[in-house]
Amino acid sequence: MALLAYRDKHILSAQQLRKLSEHKYSCFSASLLDPLLQPWWNWLVAQTPLWLAPNLITIVGLILNVVTTLILICYSPNGVEAPPRWTCLLCALGLFIYQSLDSIDGKQARRTNTSSPLGELFDHGCDSISTVFVALSACISCQLGHYPNWLFFQCFCAIALFYCAHWQTYVSGTMRFGRIDVTEAQFSIIAIHLVSAALGPEIWLTKIPIVGLSWNYTILVFITFGYTLNIINFLKMFTQGGSGKNGSSVAGTSVLSPSIPLTLVVLPALMIAQKSPQNIFTEHASVYILAFGMVAAKVTNKLVIAHMTKAEMEYLDWSLLGPSLLFLNQYFNCIVPEIWLLWFTLIWGTQDLLRYCAQVCLEICQHLRIDLFRIPYTPKGAATHPATASVSSQSNFGSSGSSADKNGGSAHRKSKSKPH
């Protein structure tokens, strides 16, 4: 079937590949924790062998994060059963390793002179998948399955905000990190896992003296506060306008255009969960979140590619097939058991995401004449390969008043200078 055969046609056009080669990474960071963690990241990358490819570092961290989360899910698929303490400790360790490796892949790329737009794309692609697993593991660890609506809200807020971060980048051309952002959220979740490992996940269900609310409500308040700050920063984008012509996006499209793919994921997810006669979300929360999370990861990757290639984003996608079938099945009074279609959505979305990402990486590797997981050996004194030399660094800031971001690039700090 030609529609499914990615290899029979190119996903990226020649113009997109040319724009990708010209892409320069731009970042603005005001993170509170990133400067404090720089010594640890610098030490860690110094211990990393020079033959280790940056993308290999990223994928190893992602695999560890996914595997540790899947172990947790096996013991508490709905976030209601208390998982063993060691699974929470394992999740904390997996997330810490992922966060550390994700922070040094860019440093390793510059250290080995292998920086490329593919590295940035690969990093964001892995992050789009990790976001789903990290959010779900945090909710299970603090027993949010007892409050299904809150579980849905927290997981889909995390997924949507990650998409919005790249939406903002698509509009302004610069990725922005607030004072309380990704790094702070990751270490907060590590803290949640450690508390569950030390005191048991049941601790989150105990009542706070005088107040009378359970402890996991404090987590909800804290995380929702962080979400609110990020939403406020995101909304400022619409008042400032885009970096394109007449305030448009980098591709010259409307700044509102990325809202369509996001709506096509989140709105059906909400409607299907609320209207399900078989309580599909309550009974199978983890499968539900992972299924829609893979769909969201696919559209997020397409948004990242649209930004890096300065192209218009496609609204419809084959990954939406699963959610569409679930929606139509409810319309016709569930002639097929919903759990069957939910598993189909997960399997279909996962394979579609992996096939898409693999094909995009293959096309970029062929265009730039580089390897995805291998650093080619270059004898001492030999000239750099022209294709590699022409590829711009993942960072592009010319200011002497900038400071290092978590990936080792020059990220502008709010107190020093504004991004170009």
C-alpha positions in Angstrom: 0.0 0.0 0.0 1.7 3.2 -1.3 0.3 5.3 1.6 2.2 3.2 4.1 5.4 2.7 2.2 7.6 5.5 3.4 10.6 4.2 1.5 8.7 4.5 -1.8 8.7 8.3 -1.6 10.7 11.0 0.2 9.1 12.6 3.2 11.4 15.7 2.9 11.5 17.7 -0.3 14.8 18.9 -1.8 13.9 22.5 -0.7 13.3 21.3 2.9 16.6 19.5 2.9 18.4 22.6 1.7 16.6 24.7 4.4 17.6 22.1 7.0 21.2 22.4 6.0 21.0 26.2 6.6 19.2 25.8 10.0 20.9 27.3 13.0 19.9 26.5 16.6 18.8 29.4 18.6 18.0 29.2 22.3 17.0 31.5 25.2 17.4 30.1 28.7 16.4 31.5 32.1 16.4 28.2 33.9 17.2 28.2 37.6 18.9 24.8 37.7 20.8 24.6 34.5 23.7 26.9 35.7 24.0 24.8 38.9 24.2 21.6 36.9 26.8 22.7 34.4 29.8 21.4 36.5 28.2 17.9 36.7 27.4 17.9 32.9 30.9 19.2 32.0 32.5 16.5 34.2 30.3 13.8 32.7 31.0 14.7 29.1 34.7 14.8 29.9 34.5 11.1 30.9 32.7 10.2 27.7 34.9 8.5 25.0 35.4 10.5 21.9 34.3 7.7 19.7 30.8 7.7 21.2 28.3 9.4 18.9 26.0 12.1 20.4 22.8 10.5 19.0 23.8 7.2 20.5 24.1 8.9 23.9 20.6 10.3 23.4 18.9 7.0 22.4 20.5 5.0 25.2 19.1 7.5 27.8 15.7 7.3 26.2 15.7 3.5 26.2 16.6 3.4 29.9 13.8 5.9 30.7 11.2 4.0 28.7 12.2 0.6 30.1 12.1 1.8 33.7 8.7 3.4 33.2 7.3 0.3 31.6 8.4 -1.8 34.6 6.5 0.7 36.8 3.4 0.5 34.6 3.4 -3.4 34.8 2.9 -3.2 38.5 0.4 -0.3 38.5 -1.2 0.0 35.0 -3.9 2.4 36.2 -2.1 4.3 38.9 -4.4 2.8 41.5 -2.4 -0.2 42.8 0.7 0.8 44.8 3.8 -0.3 42.8 6.8 -1.8 44.7 9.1 0.8 46.1 12.0 -0.4 44.0 10.2 0.4 40.8 9.9 4.0 41.9 13.6 4.1 42.7 14.3 2.5 39.3 12.2 5.3 37.6 14.1 8.0 39.5 17.4 6.5 38.4 16.2 6.1 34.8 15.0 9.7 34.6 18.2 11.0 36.2 20.4 9.1 33.7 18.2 10.2 30.8 18.3 13.9 31.9 22.1 13.8 32.3 22.7 12.1 28.9 20.2 14.4 27.2 22.2 17.3 28.6 25.6 16.2 27.3 24.7 15.0 23.8 25.2 18.5 22.4 28.4 19.0 24.3 29.7 15.7 22.9 28.7 16.8 19.4 30.8 20.0 19.7 33.6 18.1 21.4 33.8 15.7 18.5 33.1 18.3 15.8 30.0 16.4 14.7 27.3 19.0 15.3 24.5 18.9 12.8 20.8 19.8 12.4 20.1 16.1 12.6 21.4 16.1 16.2 18.9 18.8 17.2 16.0 17.0 15.5 17.0 13.6 17.0 17.2 15.2 20.5 13.7 16.8 20.2 12.3 13.6 18.8 13.5 11.6 21.8 12.2 14.2 24.1 8.7 14.0 22.6 8.6 10.3 23.4 10.2 10.7 26.8 7.7 13.4 27.9 4.8 10.9 27.6 6.6 8.3 29.8 7.9 10.8 32.3 4.5 12.3 32.9 2.8 9.0 33.2 5.4 7.6 35.6 5.0 10.6 37.9 1.3 10.2 38.1 1.5 6.5 38.9 4.2 7.1 41.5 2.0 9.5 43.4 -1.1 7.4 43.0 -3.1 9.8 40.8 -5.1 6.9 39.4 -7.5 7.4 42.3 -8.4 10.7 40.6 -8.8 9.8 36.9 -9.7 13.3 35.8 -6.6 14.7 37.4 -4.5 11.9 35.9 -5.8 12.9 32.4 -5.3 16.6 33.0 -1.7 16.2 34.2 -0.5 13.9 31.5 -2.1 15.7 28.6 -1.0 19.1 29.9 2.6 17.8 29.9 2.1 16.5 26.3 0.4 19.7 25.1 2.9 22.0 26.7 5.8 20.2 25.1 4.1 20.7 21.8 3.5 24.4 22.6 7.2 24.9 23.4 7.9 23.9 19.8 4.9 25.9 18.5 6.5 28.9 20.1 9.8 28.0 18.4 8.1 27.6 15.1 6.7 31.2 15.5 9.7 33.0 16.9 12.6 30.9 15.6 14.1 30.7 19.1 13.5 28.0 21.7 12.8 29.6 25.1 13.2 28.1 28.5 11.6 29.8 31.5 12.9 30.0 35.1 10.8 26.9 35.9 10.9 24.7 32.9 12.0 21.2 31.7 15.0 20.7 34.0 13.1 21.8 37.0 10.2 19.6 36.1 12.4 16.6 35.6 14.1 17.0 39.0 10.7 17.5 40.7 9.6 14.2 39.2 12.8 12.5 40.4 12.0 13.8 43.9 8.5 12.4 43.7 9.9 8.9 42.8 12.4 9.1 45.6 9.7 10.0 48.1 7.6 7.0 46.9 10.7 4.8 47.1 11.6 5.9 50.6 8.1 6.1 52.2 6.0 4.0 49.8 3.6 5.3 47.2 0.8 5.0 49.7 2.2 8.1 51.5 0.6 10.3 48.8 -2.9 9.1 49.8 -2.5 10.1 53.5 -4.3 13.2 54.7 -2.5 16.4 55.6 -3.2 17.4 59.2 -5.7 20.3 59.6 -6.1 20.8 55.8 -7.7 17.3 55.3 -6.5 16.8 51.8 -4.2 14.0 50.6 -0.5 14.7 49.9 -0.8 14.1 46.2 -3.0 17.2 46.0 0.1 19.2 47.0 1.8 17.7 43.9 -1.2 18.7 41.8 -1.0 22.3 43.0 2.7 22.5 42.5 2.7 21.0 39.0 -0.4 23.1 37.9 1.5 26.2 39.1 4.4 25.3 36.9 2.0 24.6 34.0 0.4 28.0 34.5 3.7 29.8 34.4 4.6 28.1 31.1 1.2 28.8 29.6 1.6 32.5 30.5 5.0 32.7 28.8 3.6 30.8 25.8 0.6 33.2 25.4 3.1 36.2 25.3 4.1 34.9 21.9 0.8 36.0 20.4 1.3 39.6 21.6 4.9 39.8 20.3 4.1 38.2 16.9 6.3 35.9 14.8 9.7 36.3 13.3 8.3 36.0 9.7 6.9 38.6 7.4 4.0 40.6 8.9 4.4 38.8 12.2 4.0 35.3 10.7 5.8 32.1 11.7 9.3 31.2 10.4 7.6 29.6 7.4 5.4 32.6 6.7 2.3 30.9 7.9 -0.2 32.0 10.5 1.0 31.8 14.1 -2.2 30.0 14.9 -1.8 27.2 12.3 0.0 24.7 14.7 -3.2 24.7 16.9 -5.0 22.5 14.4 -2.8 19.3 14.8 -2.8 19.7 18.5 -6.5 20.0 18.7 -7.0 16.9 16.5 -5.1 15.0 19.2 -6.2 16.4 22.5 -9.9 17.1 21.8 -10.7 13.5 20.6 -8.8 12.1 23.5 -10.9 14.2 25.9 -14.2 13.3 24.2 -13.5 9.6 23.9 -12.5 9.4 27.5 -15.5 11.3 28.8 -18.1 9.5 26.6 -16.8 6.0 26.8 -19.6 3.6 27.9 -16.9 1.1 28.8 -14.8 3.6 30.9 -11.9 3.1 28.6 -9.7 5.6 30.2 -10.4 4.7 33.8 -10.0 1.0 33.2 -6.9 1.3 30.9 -5.3 4.6 31.8 -1.7 3.7 31.0 -2.5 2.2 27.6 -4.8 5.2 26.8 -2.1 7.8 27.6 0.6 5.9 25.8 -1.6 5.5 22.7 -2.5 9.1 22.4 1.0 10.1 23.5 2.6 8.4 20.5 0.1 10.2 18.2 1.1 13.5 19.9 4.8 12.6 19.6 4.3 12.2 15.8 2.6 15.5 15.2 5.2 17.2 17.5 8.0 15.8 15.4 6.3 17.1 12.3 6.2 20.5 13.9 9.9 20.4 14.7 10.7 19.5 11.1 8.4 22.3 9.9 10.4 24.7 12.0 13.8 23.5 11.0 12.9 23.4 7.3 10.8 26.6 7.4 8.0 24.7 5.8 4.2 24.8 6.2 3.0 22.1 8.6 0.7 19.4 7.4 -2.5 19.2 9.5 -3.7 15.6 8.8 -1.6 12.5 9.5 -2.0 8.8 9.4 -1.3 8.5 13.1 -4.8 10.0 13.7 -6.3 6.8 12.2 -6.5 5.1 15.7 -8.3 8.0 17.4 -10.6 8.4 14.5 -11.7 4.7 14.7 -12.2 5.1 18.5 -14.4 8.2 17.9 -16.4 6.5 15.1 -16.9 3.4 17.1 -18.5 5.4 19.9 -20.7 7.1 17.4 -22.0 3.7 16.3 -22.6 2.5 19.9 -19.3 0.6 20.2 -19.9 -2.2 17.7 -16.2 -3.2 18.4 -14.9 -3.5 22.0 -13.1 -0.3 22.7 -10.1 -2.0 24.3 -9.4 -3.7 20.9 -9.3 -0.3 19.1 -7.3 1.2 21.9 -4.5 -1.4 21.6 -4.7 -0.9 17.8 -4.2 2.8 18.3 -1.2 2.2 20.5 0.4 -0.3 18.1 -0.4 1.6 15.0 0.7 5.0 16.4 4.0 3.5 17.7 5.0 1.8 14.5 3.9 4.9 12.5 6.1 7.1 14.7 9.1 4.9 14.5 8.9 4.4 10.7 8.4 8.1 10.1 11.4 9.0 12.3 13.6 6.3 10.8 12.8 7.5 7.3 13.4 11.2 8.1 16.7 10.4 9.8 17.8 8.2 6.8 17.0 11.0 4.3 18.9 13.6 6.4 21.9 11.3 6.8 22.0 10.7 3.1 21.7 14.4 2.3 24.4 15.5 4.8 26.5 12.4 4.2 26.8 11.6 7.9 26.0 8.6 10.1 23.3 8.6 12.7 25.0 6.5 15.4 28.7 6.5 14.4 31.4 9.1 14.3 33.6 8.5 11.2 37.3 8.2 11.9 39.3 11.2 10.5 43.1 10.8 10.6 45.1 13.6 12.3 45.6 16.6 10.0 43.0 15.4 7.5 40.5 18.0 6.2 37.0 17.8 7.5 34.5 16.2 5.2 32.9 19.0 3.1 29.4 17.9 3.9 30.2 17.9 7.6 31.9 21.2 7.4 29.0 22.8 5.7 26.6 21.8 8.3 26.0 24.6 10.8 26.5 24.1 14.5 23.5 23.5 16.6 24.0 26.8 18.3 24.3 30.2 16.7 24.8 33.1 19.0 27.5 35.6 18.4 27.3 37.4 21.8 30.3 37.4 24.2 27.8 38.0 27.0 26.1 34.6 26.6 26.4 31.6 28.9 26.5 27.9 28.2 23.2 26.1 27.8 22.7 22.5 29.0 23.9 21.2 25.7 27.1 23.2 25.7 25.9 25.9 23.2 25.9 29.6 23.9 22.5 30.2 25.4 21.5 33.8 26.2 20.7 34.5 29.8 17.9 36.9 30.6 20.2 39.1 32.7 22.9 39.4 30.1 21.5 39.8 26.6 18.6 39.2 24.4 18.6 36.5 21.7 19.2 37.5 18.1 
